[in-house]
Structures are given as C-alpha cells and as structure tokens.
Amino acid sequence: MFASSGLISILIVYRSKAETSIKMVGSQSTRAEAPDLREAGLDRGPSLGFTFDGAAMRGYAGETVAAALLAAGLVALRRSPRGDAPRGAFCWMGVCQECTVVIDGHRRPACRTALAEGMTVLSGTVA
C-alpha cells in the first residue's frame, strides 16, 4: 500500500509537469493556466482566498493547503536542500515532510494544514 501510494504520487508529479507546464524559478512556483482539477458537481465549503509565493489562489473550506495547491495545478511546493530538485506532497499524511511549506511565517506540512481565508503560503524548506 505504501509503495503504491508513493508510486502514484510520483506519476502525478511527472504527469502534472507535462500537462500544466509547471516551472520553478528560484523560490517562485508558477504554472500555466490549467483547469481546476477538482471533481465537478460536488458540494463544497465556502471558497477561500490565499496566496502561494505571492500569487492569489482559491480553495475551499475543508481542503488542506496541499489539496488546494494540487487542484490548482501546483505540485512542486519546495526545493530539496541538496540538488535543488522540486518536491511536493508524497505521503499525504504528514510523515515524509516533502510538502513542507511556510504558512504565515511557520514551517508546516501542507498536507496536514487546513486551508484558511487569507493564508500566506510560501515555498518551504526543511533545512
């Protein structure tokens, strides 16, 4: 189960890079305009505004920061301290620290942090 979950995450990263033209420049994560990746027709909580690396984003109450960013087409949430490789959500349960971001001035796992109106989220680091 763990290996399958990790493999799926890796495939999503590669697929998303090709389909949404994700690029990271310095600490700035950008993406080409991509359709919302959320399932259509579901009742959701209220829409919430937040920023990621200075870009205005929208998510929904009840989503984690990582889920809102993934739905917006962003999968690279930080750079590795060695090799500068892009990193994103991997385990989706807060164990691996791959999705560490800076939320309102504090390092947090994006997969375990509920989205809130007005959050300021920056690309993270574990170093």
Sequence and secondary structure as in RCSB ss.txt:
>XXXX:A:sequence
MFASSGLISILIVYRSKAETSIKMVGSQSTRAEAPDLREAGLDRGPSLGFTFDGAAMRGYAGETVAAALLAAGLV
ALRRSPRGDAPRGAFCWMGVCQECTVVIDGHRRPACRTALAEGMTVLSGTVA
>XXXX:A:secstr
 HHHHHHHHHHHHHHHHHHHT EEETTEEE       S TT     EEEEEETTEEEEEETT BHHHHHHHTT  
  EE TTTT EE  SSSSSSS TTEEEETTEEEEGGGSB  TT EEEEB   
